Amino acid sequence: MNLPNIGRRRFLGSSLAMIPLPFLESLMAGPAAKSLKATSEAKRMVFLGTGFGMTKSSWFPDMDDVGRGYALPAGLAPLERHKEGFSIIQNLTHQYSRNGHAGSTFWLTGANQYAVAGKSFHNTISVDQVAARHFGKHTRFTSLEFSSRDSNHPGAGHGPGLSLAWDEQGKPLSSLNSPNTVFHKLFSNPKISVQEQQQLLIERRSILDTVYADAKSMATKINHSDKEKLMEYVQSIRDIEVQIAKEDSWIGVPKKFPSEEIEEPSASLQGKDEIRIMYDLMVAAMQVDATRVMSYRLPADAFLRSLKISHTSHAVSHYSEHNDERKISSEVKDKAHSELLAEFFDKLKNTKEANGKSLFDSSVITFGSNLSSNHNLYNCPSLVAGGGANFAQGQNIVMKEEDTPLCNLWLSLLNGMGIHDEQFGDSTGVIEPLMG
């Protein structure tokens, strides 16, 4: 079927409700048709991680002002119009955190870095990837991981291009690190023919077959320790095989476009402008049901530079409580994040699906960090928004135990989204006040 030339378009520029054109099932086949049938009840998860924490005195609500009707602090004030749609959960802690410079590395996993004897680094699967195993079956992309080209990301020596997401072997997933690359991933159709795409997949399978055979023959010649490494390697091969099979099933299925006009973002966007367009791209990805699980490792230094702040994000995180210049910068940073979140929530609420619900109604969005303030590892900032998990939103929830596992929040998200696992990481249960 020949599609009209869409050309360059304005990207999500309207503040009006965006109602997508109907996707005609009679014109679809294969995975696209299956995706269409599942879209009406689709649930989506978004994880937004800022690695250096928030300002203690201006982002966290008063711990004595709990439940509904709490006063929003200055750092959250831009979110006032969405107050009934999100909750703050306090006293969540990652008990295994020992490193104030690894705020992104273990945020979504809750893993113990030293859990394996003889190893200086260990991680486990992240909560977004647990969700992706369930929600990624019907979409072109099982999950999407975003980051930035910002050079100052906190986390165990990881540089730009790495994400918040970790696979079942505890290996980091690569990410798309600019709005431009995200745009092409979502909306650029391959320039080669279907036959050429299929041939490339055949060649990739052939290479994997050879590698797999070599791995099997090697298994009889190595010691026990090396066998464990080899098994991890073999599992990675199997994961690639699964990905190839999925790519194969989507060959020839054109990518969908949102109803609002779009255009390719500038490759030079950084900081606040980068975050804003990334959020727009997330809305577009949800609208066309390209994926239902996304994570975004937010920029750090570039974000501060875009706010005319001369300090590095690391220096700002070491602010003094005596109202020094770094604390003021930290407060400006927090407020800017809340302003961008408010815009993001506006767009999600104004984007309607075929069933009449908004994307905000069908999603759960988490914003937070593995660090609190001043590299403090306790009371991890945690904001949860959206109606997808049927949470009792609009609350300032303060857990009675000051060391309540952060993984209790991740387990609550999974359960609320219909994934009824009994445990995630070091969780001890769900967060009851959230569960409605």
N, C-alpha and C positions, 0 to 999 in steps of 0.2 A: 504494500500500500504506500503510495507516495504521500508524504506529509508536506504541508505548506512550509515555505521558508519563513522561519520565525524572526531571524535577524536579531539585531541588538535591541534590547528592551530596557526600560527603566525598572529598577529592582525594588519591589515592595515599597513603592513610594507613597501609597495611599494610606490614610488613617482610617478609611472606611472598612467595613467588614469585607473580607475576601472570601467569596463563595466560589469554590472550584467548579469548573464545567464538569458535567457528568462524564464518567468514563464508561463507554459503551461496551458491555460484556460481550455482545455478539461479534465485536471486532477484535476480541482478544483471544489468546490461547496460552496454554502452558502456565508458567508461574505468574504471569500478569493477571490472568483470570482468577487464579487461586488467591492472589493478593487482594483483588477487588472484593471477593466474597468475604474476606476477613476484615476489610478496612472499616466497615461500619461500626465494629466494636473494638477497634484497635486501641491499645494502650501504649503510651510512650514514656520513656525515661530519659532525663537529661541530667548530667552531673557536671557542675561548674566548680572547678577547684582553683583557689587562690592560695599559693603555697606559703605566704608569709604572715598569715593570720590577720586579725582585725584589731581595732583600737578598743582597749578594755573599757574605758570610761564613756565612750560615745557610740559603740555599736551594740553592746549587749544590754538588753532591758534589765531593769532593776529586778534582782532575784526575789525580792519580797512582793513584787507586783505581778503575781502569777495569774494564769487563766486568761479569760477574755477581758477586754476593757483595759488592758495594760497600756501604759504610755510608751509610745515609740521613742527611742533615743534619737539624737540628732543624726547619727550615721544611718539610720533606717527611715528617717522622715520622708524621703522621696517616694517611699513605698506606701504611704498612707492610704492612697486610693485602692490599694490591693490588700489592705490589712486583713480582711476576712478570708482571703485566699491563701494565706501562708501562715506558718507557725515557726517560732524559734524554740529550739530544744537546747537546754543548758545542762551542764555537769556531765557531758559526754567526754570520755577519755579513751585514748588508745593506750592500753596498759603497757604495750611493748615498745612504745616510742621512747628512745633514749637519745635521739639525734635531732637537735633543733634545726638542722639544715636539711632534713629529709621530709619536709612537709607534704610533698606531693607523692612520694614514693609509696607510702603505706596507707594513704588516706582511704582508698577504696578497698583495701585488702584486710587491714587489721592484723597483718602477719607479724610474727616474731623474726626479726632479722637474723637472730642467732639460734634458730630452732634446730638446725642440723649441725651436729657435732663436727668440728673440723672445717666448717665453712664460715666465712666472715660475712656472707650475704645470702639471704633466703627470702623469697616472697611467695605468695600464693595467688590464686585467681581473684580478680577484683569483682565487686558486686555487679558492675555493669555487664561483665562477661557472663556471669551466671544468668542474668536477665536476657542477654542476647541469645543464649541457647534456646530460650523459650519463644522470644518474640521475633527472632531473626529468620524464622522458617518461611515466612510469606513475602519477605522483602528482598529487593535486589542486593542490598548490603546488610549483612548480619548485624553489624554495628558500624558506627563511624567515630573515629577518634581525631580530635583537633588539638592543635597546640599553636605556638607562634614561633617566629624566628628570633624571639627575644633570647639573649645569651644568658640571662640571669634567672634560671629556673631552679628553685631549691629541690634537691633530691639526689642523693647518692651518686653524684658525679654524672648525672644524665644531662645531656645537652639539648639544644633545640631540635624539634622533630619527634621527640619521644612524648608519650601520652600519659594519662592517668591510668590506663588500662593494662592489665596483666593477664596472661592466658593461664590455662590449667596447670602448666608446668612452672608457673611463677616467672615467666619470661615477659619482658615489656613488649607491648605492641607499638609499632611505628604509627605515626600520625601525619595528618595533612596540616602543614604549618603556615598556611596563608589563605585568605579568602579566595584568592585567585585559583589556587589548586583545588579548593573545596568546590568552587563553582564548576570547574571542568569535570570533577569526579561525579557531580550530581547531574549535570545537564549536557555535557558534550558526548555525542554519539561517536563511536569509532569511525575513523575515516577509511578503514579497510573493509573489504567485503565479508559477508558471513562465512564464506568458504575459507578465507584467509584467517579469520579468527579461529575457526575450528581447527585448522592446520596447526596454528600456534599452540593450541591446547594439547593436540596430539603430541607435539614435540616436547612440551613440558611434561606430559605423562611419561613419555619414553625416557626422559632424563631421570625422573623420579624412580622408574622401574629399575634403572641401572644402579642408582644410588642405594635403593632398598636392597637389591641383591648383594651389593658389596657389603652393606651393613650386616646382613645375615651371615655372610661368610666370615666376617670379622669376629662375630660373637663367640666363636669357639677358641679364639686365640688371645683373649684379654682377661684381666683379673676382674674380681667382683666389683671393685670401685669403678672401673672403666665401663663395666656392663651397665651400671646405673646411668652413666652419661650417655651410653649408646642407646638405651631405651628412651631417654629424653629426646635424642636425635631422631629415632624412629617415629616417636609420637609426633614430632614436628613435621615429618614427611607425611604422615597420615592426615594431619591438619591441612597441609597444602593440597592433598588429594581431595579432601572435602571441599575446599575452596574452589578448586578447578571444576569439580562436578557442579557446583552452584553456578559458576561463570558459564559453564556449558549450557545449563538450562535457561539462562537469560540471553544467550546469543540470539540476535535478531529481534528482540523485544525493544522497541524504541523507548528512550527515556521520556518521562512525562515532564511537562512544564506547569508551574503554578498559573493560576488565572491572571494574576497581576504580571505586568510586563517586567522583564528582567534584563540586565546587561552584565557583562563581565566586569567584576570589580577590579580596581587598580591593583597592580602587583606591589605597589609601594605603601599600602596602608599599614599603619602601625598604631599601637596604643588604643586610645578610646575609639577612634574610627574603625580600627580593626575589630574590636569586640562588637561594636554595633552591627557591622555588616556580617560578622560570624553569627550573631543572634538572628539576623534576617535570613541567612542561609539555613539555619536550623528550622525556622518556621517553614521555609520553602520545602525542605527535606520532609518534614512532617506532612505538609499539604499534599505532596505527590506520593506519600508513603514509600519513600526510598529506603528508609530505615526507621526503626522504632526505639533504638538505643543509641544515645550520643554522649560523649564526654568531651570536655574542653578544658585544657590546661591553660588558664588565663595568663596573658603576658604580665610581666612584673616591671622591670626597669623601663621598657618602652611605654607602658601605661603611665608611669610617673612622669616621664618626659613629655608626654602629650598633655599632661595637666600642668606643665611648666614647673615641675618639681625637680630640683637639681640633685637631690640625694638619691642614692641607690635604694632599691627596695630592701636590701639587707640592712642598710643603715637606718632606714625608716622603722624597720621592725624592732630596732633597739632604742626606740624613743624613751625619753624620761617622762615620768609622771608630773614633772614640774613645768609643764607647758612649754617645753623647748620647741625649737623650730621643727624638729623631726616629728614630734607629736602632732603638731598642726598639719604637717604633710600627711601623716597617717590618717587623720580625720578627713582631710580633703579626698584622699584615695577612697576611703570607705563610702563617703557620700556619692562620689562619682560612680562607684560600683552599683550603689542602690538606684541611682538615676537610670543607668543602663538596664538594670533588671526590671525597673518599672516600665520602661519602653518595651522590653521583651515581653513582659506579661500583657501589656496593651495589645500587642500584635497577636499573641496567642489567643486572647479573648475575642479579638475582632476577626479571627479566621474561623469560619464556620465549615463544618463538614456536612456531608449529604444527609446525615441523620439530625441535623439542626444543632448539634452540640458544638462547642468551640474546642479548639485544640487545647486550651487551658483546662477544660473540663476532662479531657481524656489523657492528660499528662501529669507526671510528677517531676518537679524540677528541684534539684538540690544544689544549694550554693554553700560552700564552706571550705574548711581547711583542716589539716591535721595538727596545726599549731593554733594557739589562742592569741596571746599578745606577748611582746618582748621575748619571743622564742619559748614561751611557756607551753608546756605539753598537756595542760589540763584545760577543761572546758572548751573543747574544740568548737569554733563557731559553726553553727548548723542551722540553716534556713531551709525549710521544705515547703514547696508551693504546689498548687494545682489540685485538680479533683480526680485524677486518674486512680489513686489508691484509696479513694473514699475516706480520707482522713478527716478527723474533726479539726478543721483548720481555724485560724484566727486566734491562736493561743500563744502565750509565753509559758512554756513547759519547763519547769526546773525539777530535774530528777532528784529524788531524796538522797540517793547515794552519789557522792561526789566523784566516784570512780566508775560510774555506769559505763559499760563498754560502748564505744562508738559503733561497734558492730551490731548493737541492739537496734540502732536506727536502720542499718542496712537490712537486717532481718525483717524489720517492720515494713520497709519498702517492698521487699520481695513478697511478703505475705499479703500486703495490701493490694499488690498488683496480680494476685492470683497464683503466685509461685509459693507453694506451701512447704518450704523447707523448714526443718525443725531447728537448724542452727546455721549461722554463718560466722566464720572466724571464731572469736572468743565470746560470741553473744551468749547472754544468759536469759534471754526472753525478748519480747517485743516491748515497745513503748506504749503502755496501755492508754494513756490520755490521748494519744494520736489515733487509736484504732476505732474511735467512734462509739 
